[in-house]
Amino acid sequence: MVSARIAEIVLRNERAVIPIGVFNPKFAVTLSMPGILGRSGVGRILEPSMTEEELLGLQRSADRLKAASKRIGALVDA
C-alpha cells in the first residue's frame, strides 16, 4: 500500500509531505525524514525542530549507517 501511495503521489505530482528515505547531504547518508515528494522526486527535505540531544542522536545514527555501509561495501568488494 505504501508503494502504491508513493507512486500515486509521483504520478499526480501532489507534492505531498511524507516520511521517505532520501540521501541527506547534511548527514551524507540516506535517512527517512519528512520530505516534499512530487513528480521530480523529493524536492525538499523537511527537518523537524529538534533539541540538541535529538540532533546528536540523529547524527550518531547517520554515523552508524555510514560505518555499516562501508563494512558492507568492503565485503562486497572482496
ChimeraX attribute file (.defattr): number of C-alpha atoms within 10 A of each C-alpha:
attribute: neighborCount
match mode: 1-to-1
recipient: residues
	/A:1	6
	/A:2	7
	/A:3	8
	/A:4	9
	/A:5	10
	/A:6	17
	/A:7	14
	/A:8	14
	/A:9	19
	/A:10	18
	/A:11	12
	/A:12	12
	/A:13	14
	/A:14	14
	/A:15	18
	/A:16	16
	/A:17	17
	/A:18	17
	/A:19	15
	/A:20	17
	/A:21	15
	/A:22	17
	/A:23	15
	/A:24	15
	/A:25	9
	/A:26	8
	/A:27	15
	/A:28	12
	/A:29	18
	/A:30	15
	/A:31	18
	/A:32	14
	/A:33	18
	/A:34	19
	/A:35	21
	/A:36	18
	/A:37	22
	/A:38	21
	/A:39	15
	/A:40	10
	/A:41	14
	/A:42	20
	/A:43	12
	/A:44	15
	/A:45	20
	/A:46	13
	/A:47	9
	/A:48	9
	/A:49	8
	/A:50	10
	/A:51	9
	/A:52	9
	/A:53	9
	/A:54	11
	/A:55	13
	/A:56	12
	/A:57	12
	/A:58	15
	/A:59	14
	/A:60	13
	/A:61	15
	/A:62	19
	/A:63	15
	/A:64	13
	/A:65	16
	/A:66	16
	/A:67	12
	/A:68	12
	/A:69	13
	/A:70	12
	/A:71	12
	/A:72	11
	/A:73	11
	/A:74	10
	/A:75	9
	/A:76	8
	/A:77	7
	/A:78	5
